[in-house]
């Protein structure tokens, strides 16, 4: 079993509360708009991290992290990108990728709106953890944690923090 903490849109913000949840995870996944790489460096000091860059990230972040990340966690095929959209409303670039080879789990960020929803047409689960940073229009900072056991995604939890 692998315990995952899923973040997005930190916009250079990392704090003790986020790090408390980092310490409880086996891996941290970040869906872009990292901001200052102090965020990912701090997380790397505690746990393994998988991340993609987002539209606000500079060339330093873009040289360290990819635009898209495809990998397998246990038996779950995962695809992470920053600007992805949602089922029936995917970004055109992403729609093409998903139609060619749908993952089991598709993760994106960017919108600052937390959503977890199935895509029944492509037989995948979509997650957007919202935004855990303090920059943006969101009123509540959010992140997700869940477990992967074999091919099963389970024990999904929404974590909400005050701005």
HELIX and SHEET records of a PDB file:
HELIX    1   1 UNK A   16  UNK A   24  1                                   9    
HELIX    2   2 UNK A   38  UNK A   44  1                                   7    
HELIX    3   3 UNK A   59  UNK A   64  1                                   6    
HELIX    4   4 UNK A   92  UNK A  100  1                                   9    
SHEET    1   A 5 UNK A  48  UNK A  51  0                                        
SHEET    2   A 5 UNK A  27  UNK A  30  1                                        
SHEET    3   A 5 UNK A   2  UNK A   7  1                                        
SHEET    4   A 5 UNK A 140  UNK A 149 -1                                        
SHEET    5   A 5 UNK A 152  UNK A 162 -1                                        
SHEET    1   B 5 UNK A  68  UNK A  73  0                                        
SHEET    2   B 5 UNK A  76  UNK A  81 -1                                        
SHEET    3   B 5 UNK A 105  UNK A 107  1                                        
SHEET    4   B 5 UNK A 124  UNK A 129  1                                        
SHEET    5   B 5 UNK A 114  UNK A 119 -1                                        
SHEET    1   C 2 UNK A  85  UNK A  86  0                                        
SHEET    2   C 2 UNK A  89  UNK A  90 -1                                        
END                                                                             
